[in-house]
Amino acid sequence: MEINDETKKMIFECILCNNDVRIEENDRSMMYEPQGQEIEVALVKFLVDNQKDIHSEFINRNRNAVKICQMPFD
């Protein structure tokens, strides 16, 4: 099935922005793997299988996320 690039980008952004997956090291395989709710992990694995750099994307997502409150630095 062919999907245009704009639709692919929108799906990618929706998966990235709407999950609580965390990336943790697997002690047995010594690789980083998504952890969390099964459906969200499956969606993130889908992105990984499609050569998306989720590590960098999660960092950017968290850096640019709106914060409820920020503590002032002394």
Secondary structure by P-SEA (a helix, b strand, c coil): ccccaaaaaaaaaaaaaccbbbbbbcccccbbbbbccaaaaaaaaaaaaaccaaaaaaaaaaaacccccccccc
